[in-house]
Amino acid sequence: MSILSQTTSLLYIGSLNSVSNSFRRFEALSNLCAQIKGINSDPFIMAPYISGIQHYYNIGIGIYFFNRKIRRQVRDRKFDFVWVDNKNYLSVKTLEYIKRVSPQTRIINLLTDDPFGVYKKSWRMLKK
């Protein structure tokens, strides 16, 4: 029995680049759940000139706007699930906000990378 159904509402946060594995997961979830909203992290994080800083050090204006977009989506619509796909850019404040305004929402964080490996600085926000 699946916990997802056509009546389940899901906010998906991840790369929606058509060649990414995250996008393939988004498509698979879309087949299981008709009420799905996607937030593409790429335009916020992978912006020219600042992508390296944002991606590897978890700081930058894109991360601020990314978290603001997530908070707005949760404020405007209550979701059963927030699915974070391999992204380490959600702030503690954003997670606390989700739980405060929508306590029934379950947060799923799918992580396929090693946060303790070579690029451990880029996982600072996730570890918090």
Salt bridges, closest charged atoms under 4 A:
ASP76 OD1 - ARG75 NE 3.02
ASP85 OD2 - ARG25 NE 2.70
